[in-house]
Amino acid sequence: MATKRKGLSPLERELLKAAAERPGGVVWLSQESLDTLSQTYKAMLRLEKLEFLERRGKDALRWRITKAGKTELKETAPAPALAHARHGRA
């Protein structure tokens, strides 16, 4: 029986989008930022655990988006707003 995994949080989704838009798909955190960016760091670790990001570099604070991460972004992209919804039509 397949288990259903929890969806990505808005922060995790934004991190994946940032990685996808960067050259080489690489994002990083400085060592000094860990105290003030604990939620971001936890989100990066969860994305790594889900295999949407992979660690890069010796400092272990760099990640690269994986093919699975790019696929996740495409599959869970929010639907575009309908034109009539913007104009208040039913």
C-alpha positions in Angstrom: 0.0 0.0 0.0 1.5 3.3 -1.0 1.7 6.0 1.7 0.6 9.5 0.9 3.2 12.1 1.8 2.5 15.4 3.2 2.6 18.3 0.7 5.3 21.0 0.7 4.9 24.1 2.9 4.9 27.5 1.1 8.5 28.1 2.4 9.7 24.7 1.0 8.0 25.4 -2.3 9.7 28.9 -2.5 13.1 27.3 -1.7 12.6 24.8 -4.6 11.6 27.6 -6.9 14.6 29.7 -5.9 16.9 26.7 -6.6 15.3 26.0 -10.0 15.8 29.7 -11.0 19.5 29.8 -10.0 22.4 29.0 -12.3 23.1 25.3 -11.9 20.2 25.0 -9.5 22.4 25.7 -6.5 21.2 27.5 -3.3 23.3 28.0 -0.2 23.1 29.3 3.4 26.0 30.9 5.2 27.1 29.4 8.5 26.3 32.7 10.3 22.7 32.6 9.0 21.7 29.4 10.8 20.8 31.0 14.0 18.4 33.5 12.4 17.2 31.3 9.6 16.3 28.1 11.5 13.0 27.6 9.7 14.7 27.9 6.3 17.4 25.5 7.3 14.9 23.0 8.6 13.0 23.3 5.3 16.2 22.7 3.3 16.9 19.6 5.4 13.3 18.3 4.8 13.7 18.9 1.0 17.0 17.0 1.1 15.3 14.1 3.0 12.5 14.1 0.3 15.4 14.0 -2.3 14.2 17.2 -3.9 17.6 18.8 -3.0 21.0 17.3 -2.8 24.0 18.6 -0.8 26.8 20.2 -2.7 30.2 21.4 -1.6 32.4 20.8 1.3 30.6 23.2 3.7 27.4 21.1 3.5 25.4 24.3 3.4 24.9 24.2 -0.4 22.2 22.3 -2.1 21.3 21.6 -5.7 17.8 20.9 -7.0 17.3 17.4 -8.3 15.2 16.2 -11.2 12.7 15.0 -8.6 12.6 18.5 -7.2 11.9 20.0 -10.6 9.2 17.5 -11.2 7.6 18.3 -7.8 7.4 21.9 -8.7 5.7 21.2 -12.0 3.3 18.7 -10.5 2.2 20.9 -7.6 2.2 24.2 -9.4 -0.9 26.2 -8.4 -3.5 26.5 -11.0 -3.6 29.9 -12.8 -6.5 32.2 -11.8 -9.3 32.2 -14.3 -9.9 35.4 -16.2 -13.5 35.7 -15.1 -12.7 35.2 -11.5 -10.5 38.4 -11.6 -13.4 40.4 -13.0 -15.9 39.2 -10.4 -18.0 37.2 -12.9 -19.5 33.9 -12.0 
